[in-house]
Amino acid sequence: MFELPMPEANEEAHRRSGPSPMRSYARLLSLLGLLPFLACMIIVWVMPPDYPYGSSIIALNLFYGAIIASFLSGIHWGVGLIYGAAGGREGDVAAIRLSWSVIPSLMAWLAIFPTDLFVFGGGQAVLVRYGILIAAFLLILLGDLTKAGGTGLPRWYGQMRVRLTFYVVSMLILVMIKVWLLQTA
């Protein structure tokens, strides 16, 4: 399989499973990226049922999730472009990766589609939107796990993405549960 060339100085750091400056920085930024999900989840759970900005908080959570899902899809778009530059069989693999990387972004876009045009779910449309977004994050994780390590992405990337996806999906599910409870109350 095609392996991206790496500078000599980074080759050993790429193989190590221990902490590196890049790994620590990526972990810090990733944890900071969880804060909007966490804030929205906490607000949704502590807000009273008649909170005037409740639907705005739920929408912000969906929009932020769509942005992050598109960002993560873009990582795979970049990997596909790098593979495509190699040509040959790697170019064929790159075309598949490029095509695949667009699917989660389109799913995220569907999750934030305007309410008057969103025809799925009827009265449960918000729950359907969250389900679509959760599916997009799980699909991205599937791509992360099949690409990390052998594509120029560090081995620790896949491990980090499993944890982050677990946290994001858990928080989205908790918001879904609260929305469902509010709708059935």
OpenMM code with the backbone's topology and positions (N, CA, C; nanometers):
from openmm import Vec3, app, unit

residues = "MET PHE GLU LEU PRO MET PRO GLU ALA ASN GLU GLU ALA HIS ARG ARG SER GLY PRO SER PRO MET ARG SER TYR ALA ARG LEU LEU SER LEU LEU GLY LEU LEU PRO PHE LEU ALA CYS MET ILE ILE VAL TRP VAL MET PRO PRO ASP TYR PRO TYR GLY SER SER ILE ILE ALA LEU ASN LEU PHE TYR GLY ALA ILE ILE ALA SER PHE LEU SER GLY ILE HIS TRP GLY VAL GLY LEU ILE TYR GLY ALA ALA GLY GLY ARG GLU GLY ASP VAL ALA ALA ILE ARG LEU SER TRP SER VAL ILE PRO SER LEU MET ALA TRP LEU ALA ILE PHE PRO THR ASP LEU PHE VAL PHE GLY GLY GLY GLN ALA VAL LEU VAL ARG TYR GLY ILE LEU ILE ALA ALA PHE LEU LEU ILE LEU LEU GLY ASP LEU THR LYS ALA GLY GLY THR GLY LEU PRO ARG TRP TYR GLY GLN MET ARG VAL ARG LEU THR PHE TYR VAL VAL SER MET LEU ILE LEU VAL MET ILE LYS VAL TRP LEU LEU GLN THR ALA".split()
positions = [
    Vec3(0.0846, -0.1173, 0.0000),
    Vec3(0.0000, 0.0000, 0.0000),
    Vec3(0.0890, 0.1234, 0.0000),
    Vec3(0.0444, 0.2267, -0.0629),
    Vec3(0.1167, 0.3525, -0.0724),
    Vec3(0.1322, 0.4152, 0.0654),
    Vec3(0.2514, 0.4540, 0.1008),
    Vec3(0.2790, 0.5199, 0.2276),
    Vec3(0.3318, 0.6588, 0.1984),
    Vec3(0.2787, 0.7573, 0.2656),
    Vec3(0.3235, 0.8938, 0.2437),
    Vec3(0.4670, 0.9101, 0.2915),
    Vec3(0.5508, 0.9784, 0.2138),
    Vec3(0.6867, 1.0028, 0.2622),
    Vec3(0.6821, 1.1014, 0.3776),
    Vec3(0.7652, 1.0731, 0.4777),
    Vec3(0.7701, 1.1614, 0.5929),
    Vec3(0.9135, 1.2067, 0.6148),
    Vec3(0.9327, 1.3278, 0.6625),
    Vec3(1.0670, 1.3720, 0.6951),
    Vec3(1.1293, 1.2797, 0.7985),
    Vec3(1.2591, 1.2604, 0.7885),
    Vec3(1.3296, 1.1693, 0.8790),
    Vec3(1.3009, 1.1999, 1.0261),
    Vec3(1.3006, 1.3265, 1.0621),
    Vec3(1.2814, 1.3641, 1.2018),
    Vec3(1.1444, 1.3218, 1.2536),
    Vec3(1.0447, 1.3169, 1.1689),
    Vec3(0.9099, 1.2831, 1.2136),
    Vec3(0.8803, 1.1337, 1.2055),
    Vec3(0.9646, 1.0573, 1.1366),
    Vec3(0.9360, 0.9158, 1.1165),
    Vec3(0.9275, 0.8399, 1.2480),
    Vec3(1.0229, 0.8624, 1.3384),
    Vec3(1.0208, 0.7933, 1.4663),
    Vec3(0.9004, 0.8373, 1.5497),
    Vec3(0.8700, 0.9651, 1.5502),
    Vec3(0.7537, 1.0145, 1.6241),
    Vec3(0.6249, 0.9541, 1.5689),
    Vec3(0.6200, 0.9299, 1.4386),
    Vec3(0.5020, 0.8699, 1.3762),
    Vec3(0.4815, 0.7274, 1.4248),
    Vec3(0.5915, 0.6551, 1.4443),
    Vec3(0.5810, 0.5152, 1.4865),
    Vec3(0.5500, 0.5005, 1.6347),
    Vec3(0.5962, 0.5950, 1.7152),
    Vec3(0.5770, 0.5848, 1.8592),
    Vec3(0.4303, 0.5919, 1.8954),
    Vec3(0.3956, 0.5203, 2.0021),
    Vec3(0.2588, 0.5328, 2.0518),
    Vec3(0.2545, 0.6288, 2.1696),
    Vec3(0.3714, 0.6715, 2.2158),
    Vec3(0.3769, 0.7634, 2.3282),
    Vec3(0.3433, 0.9057, 2.2879),
    Vec3(0.3364, 0.9941, 2.3884),
    Vec3(0.3000, 1.1334, 2.3606),
    Vec3(0.4051, 1.2038, 2.2745),
    Vec3(0.3588, 1.2879, 2.1892),
    Vec3(0.4451, 1.3732, 2.1094),
    Vec3(0.3857, 1.5126, 2.1171),
    Vec3(0.4632, 1.6159, 2.0832),
    Vec3(0.4045, 1.7511, 2.0876),
    Vec3(0.2808, 1.7633, 1.9981),
    Vec3(0.2836, 1.7037, 1.8797),
    Vec3(0.1687, 1.7124, 1.7898),
    Vec3(0.0481, 1.6396, 1.8485),
    Vec3(0.0736, 1.5236, 1.9066),
    Vec3(-0.0358, 1.4463, 1.9660),
    Vec3(-0.0992, 1.5228, 2.0817),
    Vec3(-0.0163, 1.5810, 2.1670),
    Vec3(-0.0675, 1.6574, 2.2807),
    Vec3(-0.1461, 1.7789, 2.2346),
    Vec3(-0.0961, 1.8475, 2.1333),
    Vec3(-0.1649, 1.9656, 2.0816),
    Vec3(-0.2972, 1.9259, 2.0162),
    Vec3(-0.2964, 1.8188, 1.9394),
    Vec3(-0.4196, 1.7706, 1.8763),
    Vec3(-0.5215, 1.7299, 1.9820),
    Vec3(-0.4759, 1.6658, 2.0871),
    Vec3(-0.5663, 1.6247, 2.1955),
    Vec3(-0.6269, 1.7475, 2.2630),
    Vec3(-0.5447, 1.8488, 2.2916),
    Vec3(-0.5942, 1.9709, 2.3549),
    Vec3(-0.6994, 2.0395, 2.2675),
    Vec3(-0.6680, 2.0563, 2.1397),
    Vec3(-0.7631, 2.1211, 2.0492),
    Vec3(-0.8919, 2.0397, 2.0346),
    Vec3(-0.8774, 1.9085, 2.0332),
    Vec3(-0.9955, 1.8221, 2.0226),
    Vec3(-1.0837, 1.8334, 2.1459),
    Vec3(-1.0224, 1.8383, 2.2621),
    Vec3(-1.1004, 1.8535, 2.3850),
    Vec3(-1.1700, 1.9899, 2.3886),
    Vec3(-1.1009, 2.0930, 2.3420),
    Vec3(-1.1650, 2.2241, 2.3323),
    Vec3(-1.2828, 2.2191, 2.2347),
    Vec3(-1.2697, 2.1406, 2.1295),
    Vec3(-1.3776, 2.1251, 2.0324),
    Vec3(-1.5003, 2.0559, 2.0894),
    Vec3(-1.4839, 1.9837, 2.1996),
    Vec3(-1.5973, 1.9186, 2.2653),
    Vec3(-1.6802, 2.0166, 2.3485),
    Vec3(-1.6217, 2.1306, 2.3847),
    Vec3(-1.6892, 2.2239, 2.4755),
    Vec3(-1.8255, 2.2723, 2.4253),
    Vec3(-1.8416, 2.3106, 2.2983),
    Vec3(-1.9766, 2.3505, 2.2544),
    Vec3(-2.0796, 2.2380, 2.2669),
    Vec3(-2.0394, 2.1139, 2.2377),
    Vec3(-2.1309, 2.0009, 2.2554),
    Vec3(-2.1700, 1.9875, 2.4026),
    Vec3(-2.0695, 1.9974, 2.4893),
    Vec3(-2.0935, 1.9844, 2.6330),
    Vec3(-2.1826, 2.0977, 2.6842),
    Vec3(-2.1528, 2.2202, 2.6428),
    Vec3(-2.2327, 2.3353, 2.6877),
    Vec3(-2.3784, 2.3207, 2.6445),
    Vec3(-2.4000, 2.2842, 2.5190),
    Vec3(-2.5381, 2.2679, 2.4708),
    Vec3(-2.6098, 2.1566, 2.5457),
    Vec3(-2.5403, 2.0466, 2.5701),
    Vec3(-2.6029, 1.9354, 2.6409),
    Vec3(-2.6429, 1.9767, 2.7823),
    Vec3(-2.5533, 2.0459, 2.8505),
    Vec3(-2.5832, 2.0883, 2.9881),
    Vec3(-2.7011, 2.1863, 2.9891),
    Vec3(-2.6974, 2.2825, 2.8995),
    Vec3(-2.8062, 2.3813, 2.8944),
    Vec3(-2.9398, 2.3138, 2.8669),
    Vec3(-2.9416, 2.2207, 2.7718),
    Vec3(-3.0668, 2.1526, 2.7374),
    Vec3(-3.1200, 2.0747, 2.8574),
    Vec3(-3.0314, 2.0139, 2.9356),
    Vec3(-3.0774, 1.9348, 3.0488),
    Vec3(-3.1187, 2.0185, 3.1683),
    Vec3(-3.0628, 2.1397, 3.1850),
    Vec3(-3.0992, 2.2200, 3.3027),
    Vec3(-3.2044, 2.3262, 3.2721),
    Vec3(-3.2308, 2.3516, 3.1450),
    Vec3(-3.3281, 2.4568, 3.1110),
    Vec3(-3.4699, 2.4106, 3.1444),
    Vec3(-3.5538, 2.5045, 3.1885),
    Vec3(-3.6937, 2.4690, 3.2129),
    Vec3(-3.7646, 2.4435, 3.0795),
    Vec3(-3.8733, 2.3676, 3.0820),
    Vec3(-3.9445, 2.3347, 2.9572),
    Vec3(-3.9896, 2.4567, 2.8774),
    Vec3(-4.0144, 2.5671, 2.9451),
    Vec3(-4.0612, 2.6870, 2.8746),
    Vec3(-3.9486, 2.7867, 2.8455),
    Vec3(-3.8247, 2.7413, 2.8503),
    Vec3(-3.7093, 2.8287, 2.8242),
    Vec3(-3.7217, 2.8865, 2.6840),
    Vec3(-3.7224, 3.0195, 2.6700),
    Vec3(-3.7502, 3.0808, 2.5396),
    Vec3(-3.6436, 3.0548, 2.4330),
    Vec3(-3.5242, 3.0208, 2.4754),
    Vec3(-3.4162, 2.9992, 2.3778),
    Vec3(-3.3825, 2.8514, 2.3595),
    Vec3(-3.4676, 2.7642, 2.4095),
    Vec3(-3.4421, 2.6202, 2.4016),
    Vec3(-3.4236, 2.5709, 2.2594),
    Vec3(-3.5120, 2.6119, 2.1693),
    Vec3(-3.4992, 2.5652, 2.0306),
    Vec3(-3.3738, 2.6218, 1.9647),
    Vec3(-3.3319, 2.7415, 2.0059),
    Vec3(-3.2084, 2.7986, 1.9516),
    Vec3(-3.0865, 2.7196, 1.9977),
    Vec3(-3.0848, 2.6778, 2.1230),
    Vec3(-2.9733, 2.5977, 2.1754),
    Vec3(-2.9660, 2.4647, 2.1004),
    Vec3(-3.0811, 2.4029, 2.0790),
    Vec3(-3.0861, 2.2759, 2.0060),
    Vec3(-3.0368, 2.2958, 1.8628),
    Vec3(-3.0765, 2.4048, 1.7992),
    Vec3(-3.0307, 2.4339, 1.6627),
    Vec3(-2.8803, 2.4616, 1.6602),
    Vec3(-2.8295, 2.5368, 1.7591),
    Vec3(-2.6853, 2.5632, 1.7656),
    Vec3(-2.6058, 2.4331, 1.7762),
    Vec3(-2.6575, 2.3417, 1.8562),
    Vec3(-2.5917, 2.2123, 1.8722),
    Vec3(-2.5869, 2.1374, 1.7388),
    Vec3(-2.6973, 2.1387, 1.6665),
    Vec3(-2.7010, 2.0735, 1.5348),
    Vec3(-2.6057, 2.1412, 1.4364),
    Vec3(-2.6062, 2.2731, 1.4347),
    Vec3(-2.5177, 2.3461, 1.3424),
    Vec3(-2.3707, 2.3209, 1.3741),
    Vec3(-2.3357, 2.3251, 1.5021),
    Vec3(-2.1963, 2.2988, 1.5391),
    Vec3(-2.1575, 2.1561, 1.5015),
    Vec3(-2.2471, 2.0622, 1.5272),
    Vec3(-2.2200, 1.9231, 1.4896),
    Vec3(-2.1989, 1.9084, 1.3398),
    Vec3(-2.2789, 1.9790, 1.2604),
    Vec3(-2.2639, 1.9732, 1.1142),
    Vec3(-2.1294, 2.0316, 1.0709),
    Vec3(-2.0884, 2.1399, 1.1354),
    Vec3(-1.9581, 2.1997, 1.1035),
    Vec3(-1.8460, 2.1020, 1.1344),
    Vec3(-1.8510, 2.0400, 1.2511),
    Vec3(-1.7449, 1.9468, 1.2908),
    Vec3(-1.7451, 1.8230, 1.2012),
    Vec3(-1.8617, 1.7718, 1.1674),
    Vec3(-1.8685, 1.6557, 1.0777),
    Vec3(-1.8069, 1.6902, 0.9415),
    Vec3(-1.8339, 1.8093, 0.8910),
    Vec3(-1.7756, 1.8502, 0.7627),
    Vec3(-1.6247, 1.8680, 0.7738),
    Vec3(-1.5791, 1.9216, 0.8854),
    Vec3(-1.4357, 1.9367, 0.9093),
    Vec3(-1.3665, 1.7998, 0.9083),
    Vec3(-1.4246, 1.7049, 0.9798),
    Vec3(-1.3650, 1.5710, 0.9863),
    Vec3(-1.3684, 1.5020, 0.8503),
    Vec3(-1.4744, 1.5237, 0.7737),
    Vec3(-1.4796, 1.4692, 0.6375),
    Vec3(-1.3693, 1.5298, 0.5521),
    Vec3(-1.3399, 1.6570, 0.5758),
    Vec3(-1.2353, 1.7251, 0.5002),
    Vec3(-1.0980, 1.6645, 0.5216),
    Vec3(-1.0748, 1.6080, 0.6383),
    Vec3(-0.9470, 1.5397, 0.6625),
    Vec3(-0.9312, 1.4258, 0.5626),
    Vec3(-1.0375, 1.3512, 0.5410),
    Vec3(-1.0313, 1.2386, 0.4482),
    Vec3(-1.0260, 1.2859, 0.3034),
    Vec3(-1.0834, 1.3997, 0.2753),
    Vec3(-1.0702, 1.4598, 0.1420),
    Vec3(-0.9213, 1.4890, 0.1170),
    Vec3(-0.8548, 1.5486, 0.2161),
    Vec3(-0.7121, 1.5793, 0.2031),
    Vec3(-0.6272, 1.4550, 0.1847),
    Vec3(-0.6562, 1.3502, 0.2604),
    Vec3(-0.5831, 1.2247, 0.2448),
    Vec3(-0.6045, 1.1695, 0.1042),
    Vec3(-0.7270, 1.1780, 0.0552),
    Vec3(-0.7565, 1.1311, -0.0805),
    Vec3(-0.6794, 1.2093, -0.1853),
    Vec3(-0.6688, 1.3400, -0.1678),
    Vec3(-0.5931, 1.4219, -0.2631),
    Vec3(-0.4458, 1.3834, -0.2652),
    Vec3(-0.3907, 1.3585, -0.1478),
    Vec3(-0.2494, 1.3201, -0.1405),
    Vec3(-0.2286, 1.1852, -0.2086),
    Vec3(-0.3187, 1.0910, -0.1834),
    Vec3(-0.3072, 0.9611, -0.2502),
    Vec3(-0.3229, 0.9745, -0.4004),
    Vec3(-0.4136, 1.0598, -0.4440),
    Vec3(-0.4379, 1.0793, -0.5864),
    Vec3(-0.3165, 1.1327, -0.6586),
    Vec3(-0.2347, 1.2098, -0.5892),
    Vec3(-0.1137, 1.2648, -0.6505),
    Vec3(-0.0143, 1.1548, -0.6865),
    Vec3(-0.0270, 1.0394, -0.6206),
    Vec3(0.0655, 0.9293, -0.6472),
    Vec3(0.0342, 0.8589, -0.7788),
    Vec3(-0.0904, 0.8687, -0.8250),
    Vec3(-0.1302, 0.8036, -0.9505),
    Vec3(-0.1410, 0.6530, -0.9350),
    Vec3(-0.1615, 0.5829, -1.0445),
    Vec3(-0.1711, 0.4364, -1.0443),
    Vec3(-0.2842, 0.3862, -0.9573),
    Vec3(-0.2595, 0.2723, -0.8931),
    Vec3(-0.3607, 0.2113, -0.8079),
    Vec3(-0.3998, 0.3039, -0.6939),
    Vec3(-0.3013, 0.3762, -0.6391),
    Vec3(-0.3312, 0.4702, -0.5327),
    Vec3(-0.4286, 0.5776, -0.5801),
    Vec3(-0.4195, 0.6139, -0.7087),
    Vec3(-0.5136, 0.7110, -0.7648),
    Vec3(-0.6551, 0.6577, -0.7653),
    Vec3(-0.6704, 0.5276, -0.7936),
    Vec3(-0.8036, 0.4658, -0.7893),
    Vec3(-0.8583, 0.4655, -0.6469),
    Vec3(-0.7725, 0.4312, -0.5513),
    Vec3(-0.8118, 0.4315, -0.4109),
    Vec3(-0.8487, 0.5732, -0.3686),
    Vec3(-0.7727, 0.6704, -0.4168),
    Vec3(-0.7997, 0.8106, -0.3827),
    Vec3(-0.9367, 0.8534, -0.4326),
    Vec3(-0.9750, 0.8108, -0.5506),
    Vec3(-1.1063, 0.8475, -0.6043),
    Vec3(-1.2175, 0.7937, -0.5145),
    Vec3(-1.2000, 0.6738, -0.4644),
    Vec3(-1.2984, 0.6161, -0.3724),
    Vec3(-1.3013, 0.6963, -0.2427),
    Vec3(-1.1830, 0.7318, -0.1916),
    Vec3(-1.1764, 0.8075, -0.0667),
    Vec3(-1.2366, 0.9469, -0.0825),
    Vec3(-1.2088, 1.0102, -0.1941),
    Vec3(-1.2664, 1.1432, -0.2180),
    Vec3(-1.4185, 1.1344, -0.2220),
    Vec3(-1.4687, 1.0352, -0.2944),
    Vec3(-1.6141, 1.0185, -0.3046),
    Vec3(-1.6747, 0.9896, -0.1679),
    Vec3(-1.6111, 0.9001, -0.0940),
    Vec3(-1.6623, 0.8636, 0.0375),
    Vec3(-1.6628, 0.9833, 0.1323),
    Vec3(-1.5608, 1.0678, 0.1254),
    Vec3(-1.5472, 1.1766, 0.2220),
    Vec3(-1.6602, 1.2789, 0.2129),
    Vec3(-1.7302, 1.2827, 0.1018),
    Vec3(-1.8382, 1.3800, 0.0835),
    Vec3(-1.9668, 1.3349, 0.1544),
    Vec3(-1.9856, 1.2053, 0.1716),
    Vec3(-2.1111, 1.1522, 0.2260),
    Vec3(-2.1430, 1.2068, 0.3658),
    Vec3(-2.0492, 1.2033, 0.4618),
    Vec3(-2.0842, 1.2576, 0.5941),
    Vec3(-2.1168, 1.4072, 0.5912),
    Vec3(-2.0494, 1.4827, 0.5052),
    Vec3(-2.0802, 1.6263, 0.4934),
    Vec3(-2.2222, 1.6469, 0.4420),
    Vec3(-2.2617, 1.5667, 0.3450),
    Vec3(-2.3984, 1.5778, 0.2926),
    Vec3(-2.5017, 1.5368, 0.3980),
    Vec3(-2.4684, 1.4373, 0.4768),
    Vec3(-2.5579, 1.3964, 0.5850),
    Vec3(-2.5726, 1.5099, 0.6860),
    Vec3(-2.4610, 1.5740, 0.7199),
    Vec3(-2.4644, 1.6855, 0.8149),
    Vec3(-2.5468, 1.8014, 0.7586),
    Vec3(-2.5320, 1.8265, 0.6301),
    Vec3(-2.6105, 1.9316, 0.5644),
    Vec3(-2.7595, 1.8995, 0.5747),
    Vec3(-2.7941, 1.7744, 0.5541),
    Vec3(-2.9342, 1.7334, 0.5649),
    Vec3(-2.9861, 1.7543, 0.7072),
    Vec3(-2.9002, 1.7312, 0.8058),
    Vec3(-2.9414, 1.7469, 0.9456),
    Vec3(-2.9749, 1.8916, 0.9811),
    Vec3(-2.9209, 1.9872, 0.9063),
    Vec3(-2.9484, 2.1287, 0.9365),
    Vec3(-3.0334, 2.1948, 0.8283),
    Vec3(-3.0954, 2.1138, 0.7454),
    Vec3(-3.1808, 2.1651, 0.6387),
    Vec3(-3.2903, 2.2537, 0.6971),
    Vec3(-3.3322, 2.3590, 0.6276),
    Vec3(-3.4369, 2.4478, 0.6803),
    Vec3(-3.5641, 2.3707, 0.7169),
    Vec3(-3.6231, 2.4103, 0.8263),
    Vec3(-3.7398, 2.3403, 0.8806),
    Vec3(-3.8539, 2.3286, 0.7805),
    Vec3(-3.8819, 2.4338, 0.7058),
    Vec3(-3.9950, 2.4272, 0.6126),
    Vec3(-3.9669, 2.3363, 0.4931),
    Vec3(-3.8409, 2.3000, 0.4708),
    Vec3(-3.8061, 2.2091, 0.3615),
    Vec3(-3.7728, 2.0681, 0.4100),
    Vec3(-3.7593, 2.0505, 0.5403),
    Vec3(-3.7227, 1.9209, 0.5974),
    Vec3(-3.8475, 1.8347, 0.6066),
    Vec3(-3.8555, 1.7328, 0.5229),
    Vec3(-3.9786, 1.6547, 0.5117),
    Vec3(-3.9753, 1.5245, 0.5910),
    Vec3(-3.8677, 1.4997, 0.6646),
    Vec3(-3.8539, 1.3734, 0.7369),
    Vec3(-3.8959, 1.3874, 0.8817),
    Vec3(-3.9685, 1.2904, 0.9322),
    Vec3(-3.9949, 1.2809, 1.0742),
    Vec3(-4.1181, 1.3492, 1.1275),
    Vec3(-4.1837, 1.4338, 1.0493),
    Vec3(-4.3034, 1.5021, 1.0981),
    Vec3(-4.2750, 1.5774, 1.2263),
    Vec3(-4.3513, 1.5495, 1.3309),
    Vec3(-4.3336, 1.6156, 1.4598),
    Vec3(-4.2060, 1.5758, 1.5316),
    Vec3(-4.1457, 1.4705, 1.4850),
    Vec3(-4.0215, 1.4231, 1.5464),
    Vec3(-3.8985, 1.4646, 1.4652),
    Vec3(-3.9106, 1.5687, 1.3843),
    Vec3(-3.8029, 1.6090, 1.2925),
    Vec3(-3.6706, 1.6354, 1.3635),
    Vec3(-3.6756, 1.6952, 1.4830),
    Vec3(-3.5511, 1.7240, 1.5553),
    Vec3(-3.4805, 1.5940, 1.5915),
    Vec3(-3.5575, 1.4941, 1.6313),
    Vec3(-3.4965, 1.3655, 1.6647),
    Vec3(-3.4351, 1.3004, 1.5407),
    Vec3(-3.5021, 1.3128, 1.4281),
    Vec3(-3.4481, 1.2588, 1.3027),
    Vec3(-3.3191, 1.3319, 1.2664),
    Vec3(-3.3167, 1.4629, 1.2836),
    Vec3(-3.1967, 1.5414, 1.2541),
    Vec3(-3.0794, 1.4928, 1.3390),
    Vec3(-3.1042, 1.4735, 1.4686),
    Vec3(-2.9983, 1.4237, 1.5562),
    Vec3(-2.9538, 1.2839, 1.5151),
    Vec3(-3.0481, 1.2003, 1.4754),
    Vec3(-3.0130, 1.0660, 1.4289),
    Vec3(-2.9242, 1.0699, 1.3055),
    Vec3(-2.9554, 1.1586, 1.2130),
    Vec3(-2.8735, 1.1730, 1.0920),
    Vec3(-2.7330, 1.2193, 1.1284),
    Vec3(-2.7242, 1.3166, 1.2195),
    Vec3(-2.5936, 1.3685, 1.2589),
    Vec3(-2.5115, 1.2622, 1.3315),
    Vec3(-2.5747, 1.1867, 1.4179),
    Vec3(-2.5054, 1.0773, 1.4870),
    Vec3(-2.4553, 0.9748, 1.3854),
    Vec3(-2.5384, 0.9398, 1.2891),
    Vec3(-2.4960, 0.8454, 1.1848),
    Vec3(-2.3759, 0.8997, 1.1072),
    Vec3(-2.3744, 1.0311, 1.0808),
    Vec3(-2.2608, 1.0914, 1.0096),
    Vec3(-2.1328, 1.0763, 1.0911),
    Vec3(-2.1398, 1.1023, 1.2225),
    Vec3(-2.0201, 1.0878, 1.3062),
    Vec3(-1.9730, 0.9431, 1.3118),
    Vec3(-2.0656, 0.8490, 1.3164),
    Vec3(-2.0263, 0.7079, 1.3175),
    Vec3(-1.9651, 0.6668, 1.1841),
    Vec3(-2.0173, 0.7193, 1.0751),
    Vec3(-1.9601, 0.6913, 0.9437),
    Vec3(-1.8192, 0.7499, 0.9325),
    Vec3(-1.7995, 0.8692, 0.9842),
    Vec3(-1.6657, 0.9297, 0.9844),
    Vec3(-1.5702, 0.8444, 1.0661),
    Vec3(-1.6158, 0.7954, 1.1816),
    Vec3(-1.5312, 0.7090, 1.2637),
    Vec3(-1.4922, 0.5831, 1.1876),
    Vec3(-1.5856, 0.5255, 1.1151),
    Vec3(-1.5542, 0.4076, 1.0343),
    Vec3(-1.4401, 0.4399, 0.9374),
    Vec3(-1.4490, 0.5555, 0.8725),
    Vec3(-1.3409, 0.5981, 0.7835),
    Vec3(-1.2120, 0.6223, 0.8582),
    Vec3(-1.2205, 0.6810, 0.9769),
    Vec3(-1.1001, 0.7055, 1.0565),
    Vec3(-1.0306, 0.5746, 1.0916),
    Vec3(-1.1080, 0.4752, 1.1275),
    Vec3(-1.0493, 0.3484, 1.1697),
    Vec3(-0.9928, 0.2695, 1.0523),
    Vec3(-1.0472, 0.2873, 0.9346),
    Vec3(-0.9948, 0.2141, 0.8198),
    Vec3(-0.8783, 0.2868, 0.7539),
    Vec3(-0.8567, 0.4136, 0.7893),
    Vec3(-0.7509, 0.4912, 0.7237),
    Vec3(-0.6357, 0.5264, 0.8155),
    Vec3(-0.6563, 0.5324, 0.9462),
    Vec3(-0.5500, 0.5739, 1.0372),
    Vec3(-0.4373, 0.4716, 1.0379),
    Vec3(-0.3163, 0.5194, 1.0467),
    Vec3(-0.2002, 0.4328, 1.0554),
    Vec3(-0.1354, 0.4048, 0.9217),
    Vec3(-0.2103, 0.3707, 0.8180),
    Vec3(-0.1505, 0.3335, 0.6913),
    Vec3(-0.1622, 0.4394, 0.5838),
    Vec3(-0.2022, 0.5572, 0.6184),
    Vec3(-0.2250, 0.6585, 0.5157),
    Vec3(-0.1545, 0.7888, 0.5438),
    Vec3(-0.0543, 0.7866, 0.6262),
    Vec3(0.0116, 0.9104, 0.6609),
    Vec3(-0.0478, 0.9747, 0.7843),
    Vec3(-0.1649, 0.9249, 0.8291),
    Vec3(-0.2203, 0.9726, 0.9552),
    Vec3(-0.1511, 0.8965, 1.0675),
    Vec3(-0.1190, 0.9631, 1.1763),
    Vec3(-0.0518, 0.8936, 1.2869),
    Vec3(-0.1393, 0.7825, 1.3442),
    Vec3(-0.0764, 0.6817, 1.3997),
    Vec3(-0.1512, 0.5698, 1.4569),
    Vec3(-0.2430, 0.6149, 1.5705),
    Vec3(-0.1985, 0.7128, 1.6471),
    Vec3(-0.2780, 0.7594, 1.7602),
    Vec3(-0.4046, 0.8313, 1.7153),
    Vec3(-0.4110, 0.8728, 1.5914),
    Vec3(-0.5271, 0.9459, 1.5421),
    Vec3(-0.6544, 0.8613, 1.5532),
    Vec3(-0.6466, 0.7359, 1.5116),
    Vec3(-0.7633, 0.6480, 1.5202),
    Vec3(-0.8092, 0.6289, 1.6636),
    Vec3(-0.7153, 0.6116, 1.7557),
    Vec3(-0.7501, 0.5951, 1.8972),
    Vec3(-0.8171, 0.7210, 1.9518),
    Vec3(-0.7616, 0.8360, 1.9157),
    Vec3(-0.8197, 0.9624, 1.9612),
    Vec3(-0.9607, 0.9805, 1.9048),
    Vec3(-0.9795, 0.9459, 1.7777),
    Vec3(-1.1103, 0.9628, 1.7141),
    Vec3(-1.2153, 0.8718, 1.7772),
    Vec3(-1.1771, 0.7518, 1.8208),
    Vec3(-1.2733, 0.6631, 1.8881),
    Vec3(-1.3256, 0.7310, 2.0140),
    Vec3(-1.2339, 0.7841, 2.0956),
    Vec3(-1.2751, 0.8507, 2.2191),
    Vec3(-1.3623, 0.9733, 2.1899),
    Vec3(-1.3170, 1.0557, 2.0975),
    Vec3(-1.3909, 1.1784, 2.0672),
    Vec3(-1.5297, 1.1476, 2.0109),
    Vec3(-1.5364, 1.0485, 1.9236),
    Vec3(-1.6671, 1.0107, 1.8676),
    Vec3(-1.7582, 0.9572, 1.9770),
    Vec3(-1.7034, 0.8806, 2.0687),
    Vec3(-1.7832, 0.8310, 2.1810),
    Vec3(-1.8424, 0.9486, 2.2594),
    Vec3(-1.7592, 1.0480, 2.2912),
    Vec3(-1.8071, 1.1639, 2.3674),
    Vec3(-1.9122, 1.2421, 2.2890),
    Vec3(-1.8845, 1.2698, 2.1624),
    Vec3(-1.9772, 1.3491, 2.0807),
    Vec3(-2.1097, 1.2762, 2.0650),
    Vec3(-2.1046, 1.1501, 2.0273),
    Vec3(-2.2286, 1.0738, 2.0070),
    Vec3(-2.3061, 1.0611, 2.1382),
    Vec3(-2.2358, 1.0399, 2.2478),
    Vec3(-2.3041, 1.0306, 2.3782),
    Vec3(-2.3761, 1.1603, 2.4116),
    Vec3(-2.3087, 1.2731, 2.3881),
    Vec3(-2.3733, 1.4015, 2.4188),
    Vec3(-2.4909, 1.4284, 2.3256),
    Vec3(-2.4778, 1.3922, 2.1994),
    Vec3(-2.5893, 1.4103, 2.1057),
    Vec3(-2.7075, 1.3222, 2.1444),
    Vec3(-2.6795, 1.2003, 2.1868),
    Vec3(-2.7871, 1.1105, 2.2317),
    Vec3(-2.8552, 1.1662, 2.3562),
    Vec3(-2.7776, 1.2207, 2.4491),
    Vec3(-2.8374, 1.2793, 2.5691),
    Vec3(-2.9269, 1.3985, 2.5340),
    Vec3(-2.8857, 1.4797, 2.4380),
    Vec3(-2.9715, 1.5898, 2.3936),
    Vec3(-3.0973, 1.5338, 2.3282),
    Vec3(-3.0826, 1.4300, 2.2476),
    Vec3(-3.1996, 1.3669, 2.1843),
    Vec3(-3.2990, 1.3184, 2.2891),
    Vec3(-3.2465, 1.2548, 2.3924),
    Vec3(-3.3335, 1.2027, 2.4987),
    Vec3(-3.4102, 1.3169, 2.5641),
    Vec3(-3.3405, 1.4266, 2.5952),
    Vec3(-3.4068, 1.5406, 2.6593),
    Vec3(-3.5111, 1.6021, 2.5659),
    Vec3(-3.4783, 1.6145, 2.4374),
    Vec3(-3.5754, 1.6679, 2.3408),
    Vec3(-3.6981, 1.5773, 2.3357),
    Vec3(-3.6768, 1.4473, 2.3326),
    Vec3(-3.7881, 1.3529, 2.3308),
    Vec3(-3.8723, 1.3670, 2.4575),
    Vec3(-3.8056, 1.3807, 2.5719),
    Vec3(-3.8794, 1.3982, 2.6976),
    Vec3(-3.9612, 1.5266, 2.6969),
    Vec3(-3.9052, 1.6331, 2.6420),
    Vec3(-3.9781, 1.7604, 2.6324),
    Vec3(-4.0971, 1.7482, 2.5384),
    Vec3(-4.0788, 1.6739, 2.4300),
    Vec3(-4.1877, 1.6578, 2.3328),
    Vec3(-4.3003, 1.5699, 2.3848),
    Vec3(-4.2687, 1.4761, 2.4698),
    Vec3(-4.3711, 1.3838, 2.5192),
    Vec3(-4.4315, 1.4301, 2.6514),
    Vec3(-4.3797, 1.5374, 2.7070),
    Vec3(-4.4319, 1.5874, 2.8363),
    Vec3(-4.5652, 1.6573, 2.8197),
] * unit.nanometer
topology = app.Topology()
chain = topology.addChain("A")
for resn in residues:
    res = topology.addResidue(resn, chain)
    for name in ("N", "CA", "C"):
        topology.addAtom(name, app.Element.getBySymbol(name[0]), res)
